[in-house]
């Protein structure tokens, strides 16, 4: 993904390998090149550690792969021989979404959308199921995204990267499809034209075997399609014709599975790499030809101009396509919200949007922070990136020449359409793991598959007094790794808008609220804000009714309040929030640990057949691979624990699948074996009885 005139952005992304032709993805967004190298060495030392899968199309590079890297051929891949398949398979279905009345008067429904190309680590270094660090890119502003590209690929590791299951599961829970990456790099960064030819090679029957393989990978692993970026120069028109036919075959084979393709504006119809910065006659055949669509969308290279984007939108419509199937590339890798962008060329404030846009490397919100950064600092930066400097999407500002946060232009979406709904405000990473307000593991962690549905409008607060600070906080939690924290004087009642919804309610509907005050807080009166009708117009509040949830005093600990919603009458819950009123003039520090809307309670059935399927011990620490049989009935995810001889349980991790890798297990005293457990967790966060197995020492 090159740019002109300066080569520096490319150099930040791809580093030429010393003494090789390798082009390696740059420093890890989760801690820099040293962390990436440490992870690679750990992977080499522990053959049990599963990573997201990556391949070359067929032929492999000359020489020897770097430490922690395995060269693989996609042509030789078969699911029955994939030892990491169970660890890399996503299981959360893609949720349906709706668009509520926009939070402000400038956001548009049905116009520009957003794609994001995000690198979670270097190509060979993406753990399949999280890792023992909270310093990880944990996106939560899914409401503004239309697709996420799991960005990667390099000539020194592999060119085809499948997304890991935690990212897919988190995105799907919020209705966002995830694409894997096929990256054919420039020659200057190790690209070889033979890899392009490998990809589009036909068999004796004229079919494209690797198109079928890409569809098989996506359907078996459970993600939603592919982003193809062919930047290796030296081709000709015949190769371009083969690539175009390959895309058509890939799209046709994937259509029945709901897969999608995004094509990057690089190779053109001549077979050369010529970034157009537009949809035009040179790259149109890869987007649409006389027979119909070839790709579902086109990522327009960064050298676009206002005129080129306007022409591109008109050409798309002439072809019978939506102009919003074009993503205008916006490079935020180096400067984030200080990136120089002609926003009026994409999302003008005074007329219809021109095209959609695609963020390149939005994990800048983590990577630009200094060493020692905390999860809270990351989420504060990420909220500013997506919601604007004022951190209030009802008043996002930013319609001038500066940063135009997505909340300014793009209408948010929601997946809250069925009961039960519950959230513990878990972001998918944390400094500890909490259950019922107590830490059951002091180890930092990340696993995006455990992420909850979080408030999309961060943070919409309506008050006549000073606006309190609202954040996702990691110092304490009811369950998971984080809670919602509201801090401020609260001289006047403040309504915090949490969720837009389409939840059916009736006489049996119940809302559960688990909350507490920090020790230094003053008392606060809490009411639940509920609306059975939509907001009357963009930017206006929903017509809330308020149900009392009690007055909290500091020192009382966590409290769960259950409210019957029958007094509202039958209908559809369109908006959900809380109203807080301070008492006694003391500043408030109020935490919301869990929120649920339900009609009944339910406990999941227990999984069965837990067993150790592999183990390895190094320096007295044991790593294991575990598997089990899926519990019958609805299951949100599974949680793994170790039970010690004194009865204490320690959280090891969780997953939405039925296989798990755990490391660092050490013998406790003289126990003959370690007792390991797995429990199923319901959407309401009720927990099943355990299935157990033992690991002999």
C-alpha angles and dihedrals in degrees: 000000000000131000138200144258097008120047092200098097089056091049090055090054102038126037120195108237114242109255093357140078090242120135107202127193109250133252117330113262088220098063115332137268093309091058091047090051091047090052091049091051090047089051091051092049095046112047090184094067107104121214134188109279123258133175148174112239093249122307116062130223122268117258130023128316120245122260112292093016126112119195111219136176119227089206088063096045120115125170093227089061096043104110091189097047096106090051094049100044116109115214107180110102120231105267123225116244138203132198115237124202103295119263093234141019097257102053113095128213117214096018132080118011131185135243120189129202105203129176112208093182139331116303098266095035107068108116112221095228111022128273144240099279134084090205094097137119103259109177114202105164092090091141091081098043127094096182139359121213114207092221123212145093129137137181091241097053112018139308100225118061125187116204118249120249099249093059093047094047093050093047093046091051086061096042097255120135118222125215129202120223132247105190121182100185129215116270089247088064099045100281116154122197090220088071090057089049090048090054096052098036115134127218126230090277093054094253128132108240095189092052086059090046092052090051091048092050093050095047095044093045093042104238131126114248145294143298109212121201114177107185102148108119129214100068129130138215092274091057090047090052090051091049091050091050090047091054091049091050091047092051093046093049092048099043094085089054095049093250123155136202130214116194121205119224100247119093111053134196092280091061091244125116108250116155106217101187085216146053103264142142093285096060101021094098090066090054103035136351135179091283094054139262117003098176128020093228142000125226104215114218118251097255092080122132131201091260094048093050092049090051090046093054092050092049092050090054092047087056090053093254132121116260086222090069085077117087113204105210116242113188110213097156095105106030110015111194090004091063113128105240133163094226094176088064089062110022108014114191096220103048142021117308114265101216138332122269139226126214115219110212104348088173082091084098087073102028097054092058117095126254112283092041117159131222089248092056090050094051091047089055093043091050090052091049094053103029103032135251093294091058091223118106091196087066104022098152114184100118092132131074097298130076112329103201116212091248087064095062111013126069114233122235136212139207098199099120107120139047136277101050121173138161134180092191090248111164097196096259137058150157092250138003117247133198122184089348096307126103112244093179130029092196119109111240148174131202116149092197087073092055116122129221103273133198106283098203103065106214119353107167125167118195141137090221135056112318112247122226113255124193147149101255131199102193093088138004142174094221133356119005108309147030136200112263126197116190129178149088095282093201087167131027111282123203115206111200108214114168141011108214149170096208119155113231134186145148093308097048118119131187119207121200122187112192145144144178126248113244096257095048126113119232119282134195113223128205128177114233115215131174126193091189133053123255108279094235141357111292095016124112122256115254096262129195115201127223118192115245098179139259117284125212123200116260095031096106127215117345129189115210119192119201126190111224097201091104089069091061126230118312144094123304106229102173136020130192146125135255118213127195122188123222131207097012095274118132115257129231104185124175127203109202103172140004127187139172114198146144099213138009122244139182119208124239115256122260117239141208099043108180142162108247097178140004139182131182125207124173091347095307119111128208120199141190114216133190136180142170119271115258115245116253130021116341126176096193143318128253126208125210141175116223114208125211091258090059096255116141122214122197112236099178145282142246141182090228133065102255130066140184120213128178140184097049112160131184115264112221108306100329110152092218141002117251112224125190139191124197131186117234123210126218086259089054093247110146133224129227112275132262109215141201135168132236110207116220 
